[in-house]
Amino acid sequence: MSLLEYVKVGGIKTARLSRQGLVQAIADEINTRDSQSPPKLLFDANGHALAMAIMNRSYLEDMNRADIIHADGEPLVIASRLLTNSPIPERSATTDLFHDVARTAHTDGVKFFLLGASEEVNKECADKMQQMYPALDIVGRRHGYFSLEDEAAICDEINASGANVIWVGLGKPKEQAFCVRNRDRLTSAWLITCGGCFNYVTGAYARAPEWMQKSGLEWVHRLLTEPRKLGWRYLTTTPLALILLFARTSSKV
């Protein structure tokens, strides 16, 4: 991990990695890690993350503890191309990364644990992923409705499953806080935040058309499809994120 190259985008230190580069980093850690080492933390950054890092000090501190932060939002990639001499090669949407890693299961020894969403969505996601990727070993799963007092038992459950990749879909900032708080309790190779990824797999959330994804307008699609849920969030965070992208993007980290 020490050989990774980074660029600062919107004030967040973001890895200059392609989707395939991330998949390779995940596989390398699974195959070479010291069993006594705590899991690596792989967090995602998008416009929402940039704005939250300014407004929520605890969230920023948790983000700074990540081993890798990847560009989940196309606007981060675009800003790095316009404003730095070391751009991020491509967007690595967590929803795509989830499938990318699953495809390597037969060669990389990947064992998933799915943590988050409702019981219904979590189970349906696990079932659909198993159908799509028969070689994938989903060794455990649990819905995301629990208290702090439950976390020690949940970590014991995850460790007993033998998972080496834990997908944590609790939403920002809860998922980052969970990962940082429980890192030393867990024996997996990776803790990866994934937001609403399980909902996309089940079809509860719809992906934007590809042209919107590539032009950095996927957030518009989400706003139009879920205005009540996301209207206020995007109204308050998008302008701030755009300002941060232009004011706090540089090759220096």
C-alpha angles and dihedrals in degrees: 000000000000091000095061119118120224141194127195111241119182088342096306122111103237127187119244094229135135122223089260090048090056092048090051092048090052092049093046092053092048091051100041108028124125106244089224093058121097118247120279115247118230112187130177130230129206136144092287090053093051093052094043092051089061096044100039117050094188091053091051091050090051092049090052089059093061119113090212131014113192131197106258092167126067092217088066090055092047092049091050090053094049100040108030139052091223106054127187105258097226146337117278104201109198090227089060094041090055090061093039092059093043090057091059094053095106093055105030101045093239118180116186131208114189115209120179148036123067122316090252095051094041093053094044091049091051091048094049094047090050090052093048095044110030092178092057114106109215098186098177147354140188136181119250101242108105141114131243088258090061096054099087091054091045091053090050089052092050093048091049090054093062093229116166097186119046116191109205113199105175099120128246127333097007096062095052091046091049092052095049093043095050103032094108092048095058132078101197124114094236143025108196124185114221110169111199094352095124090056091055092052092053093045094244086122120040123221117233120250111279094250090058091048093051094045094051094250100114089110089062090056091050091048092051093047096043106026097153094049099040106023098094093039094055093040091057102034106036097066091047092047091052091051091049092048091058098035101041107035119109144134090249116091 
